[in-house]
């Protein structure tokens, strides 16, 4: 039996009615229409579906939508600073060529956002550990690390 739930998605209150077994990932993509969050492995191994729920990065494929009722959910669509300005991380990924096919990019961006919110100046080991649940099959991670380091520097130089 379908259940109504309310979430705050990218700062906007959203009401959806879902089957109790429906994942947050499928709900975001299907019922809400936010397709930036990607379905990779659908078992929590690849990180392509990483979103931030109440300040914590999570694999949306492993969370039921009903569990997200009342929660604040941030997706890659909400990352953009404004309609006319990319988030520092998005800009850094473009400048450093950190995306190849782009399938993993939304999850990595969300994980990197969480990492930089909790550690303004991460070491390479801290970036490696922070992204350990996100798999990229194209870049070898060097450009991704360069982009995250660049974004960290830019965020430190920008007054709050």
Secondary structure, 3 states (H helix, E strand, C coil): CCEEEEEEECCEEEEEEECCCCEHHHHHHCCCCCCCCCCCCCCCCCCCCEEEECCEEEEHHHCEHHHHCCCEEECHHHCCCECCECCHHHHHHHHCCCCCCCCCHHHHHHHHHHHHHHCCCCCHHHHHHHCCCCCCCCCCCHHHHHHHHHHHHHHHHCCC
